[in-house]
Structures are given as C-alpha cells and as structure tokens.
Amino acid sequence: MKNTILPLLMICLSVTMSASDRWIHTAMSAVLPGSGELLTGHTNRGITLITADAVLWSFYIHSANDIRELQRSYKQYALQYAGVPLDRDNSYYQVIQNYFGSDDFNQFQELIARNYFILILNNHQAYQDYISNNTYTGEFAWQWENIQNWHHYKQMRRKHQITRMENQIFLGLLILNRLVSVIDVNLIHGRQKGHNSVYLSVPSSDQVMLNYQLRY
C-alpha cells in the first residue's frame, strides 16, 4: 500500500507544480509580454516580445504627450483669433471647427428648429427652449478673423484627432502584444505537457510498478 501511495503523491505534486508554473507564467506574460517565455527557456521569443512592448510604450507615451500639447495649442489659437473662451468641452471646439462664426451656427439651428417645432408641431415654446439650449451667444459667441485662420485651426484640430487615433492604435497593440504572449506561453506549456507520461511496468511476475516520467 505504501509503495502505491508514494508514486501517486509524487505524480500529484509534479502535476500541481506544473499547473502552478503555467498560471504564474501566464500572469507574468499578461503584465509584461515575453517574461513568461523567458522563464520557460524561450529566450528569443521573450526578448522579441519585451522589445516590442518597450517600443509600443514609447510610441504610446509620446503620442499622449503630443495630444496634450496639440490640445493646448489649438485652444490658445482659437482664443487669440476667434475670441473663444478657454477650457470648453470638445463638442464646443468641434462646432468652432465646422462654422466660421457663431451667427452661422445659430442661423442653422434656428432654421432646423423653425421647420420642426413651428411648421410641423406648431409649438412655439418648444422652439424657444431649443434655441436657448442649442445656440451660442454672449461670451460663447465667436468669429474668426479671416478664412486663413479658420482653416489653420481646422488643420490643428485634425492633427490632434489623428494623433488621438494613433494613440488608441498603440494602446490596442499593447493589449494585443499581451494576448499574443499569453497564448504563446500556454502553447509552450501545452507542448511540454505532451512530454510527460504515466505508464505501468512489470519488474517481476508478482509486482506491478506505476511510473510517471517528466521530460525537460
């Protein structure tokens, strides 16, 4: 009985250690791609994934800094050449990008509201409420000094928007790099698991031996 229990305990222990290593390597790959590969002895894969992650982080951080600088620049530009107050929400700066002046925007909103609330619904109060909530007057009014300044602002905004898209792409690639590393390290463990075997042997006519072979 003792001769049977000891091999079984050894098998269970080795399988448990193997499963534990697999989870540890998976977690490490999720945090730092390539680290799990390094621990399993796949140095080239590990270095490649770690290098890729470092490059992606560099691009991601650089683009994030560019986003802040471009945002500061176009807000200052709008203040100087169109009288736009600082630190408004993005939708406000988008409207300024689309319309030369607040009068143009307000006239378009009034046209839409008149056609819908007065001609269709015949509701003058709803028309007034819509105009109050969807037009810009007073300190929120703007007017670009000239067409050239307006077009330059558009270019600044588009560059900012493109940089934001690039930043999101780099973030997606960082996530993808982790996913690739997690899958890769689990495939490595899957192949290693195939090298383990359990088998019976008969050393003599009155004995049966249970064997567990772990190959590295």
JOQUI-V394772 format. One record per residue. N is the residue number from 0. D_LAST is the distance of its C-alpha to the last C-alpha in whole Angstrom. Layout:
BEGIN
n->[N;N]
d_last->[D_LAST;D_LAST]
END
This chain:
BEGIN
n->[0;1;2;3;4;5;6;7;8;9;10;11;12;13;14;15;16;17;18;19;20;21;22;23;24;25;26;27;28;29;30;31;32;33;34;35;36;37;38;39;40;41;42;43;44;45;46;47;48;49;50;51;52;53;54;55;56;57;58;59;60;61;62;63;64;65;66;67;68;69;70;71;72;73;74;75;76;77;78;79;80;81;82;83;84;85;86;87;88;89;90;91;92;93;94;95;96;97;98;99;100;101;102;103;104;105;106;107;108;109;110;111;112;113;114;115;116;117;118;119;120;121;122;123;124;125;126;127;128;129;130;131;132;133;134;135;136;137;138;139;140;141;142;143;144;145;146;147;148;149;150;151;152;153;154;155;156;157;158;159;160;161;162;163;164;165;166;167;168;169;170;171;172;173;174;175;176;177;178;179;180;181;182;183;184;185;186;187;188;189;190;191;192;193;194;195;196;197;198;199;200;201;202;203;204;205;206;207;208;209;210;211;212;213;214;215]
d_last->[30;28;26;25;25;22;19;20;20;17;16;18;16;13;14;16;14;12;15;17;14;15;18;18;17;19;22;21;21;24;26;25;23;20;19;17;15;15;13;10;11;13;16;18;18;19;22;23;24;25;27;29;29;31;33;34;35;37;39;39;41;43;44;45;47;49;49;51;53;54;55;57;59;60;62;63;65;66;68;69;70;71;72;69;68;64;61;62;60;58;60;63;62;61;65;66;64;65;69;71;73;73;76;75;72;75;77;74;73;77;77;74;76;79;78;76;78;81;82;80;79;83;81;82;81;77;78;79;76;74;75;75;71;70;73;72;76;77;74;71;73;72;74;72;75;74;72;70;69;68;66;64;63;62;60;58;57;56;54;53;52;50;48;47;46;43;42;41;39;37;37;36;33;32;31;30;27;26;26;24;21;21;21;18;16;16;16;12;11;13;11;8;10;11;8;9;12;15;18;21;22;25;25;29;32;32;29;26;22;20;16;13;10;7;4;0]
END
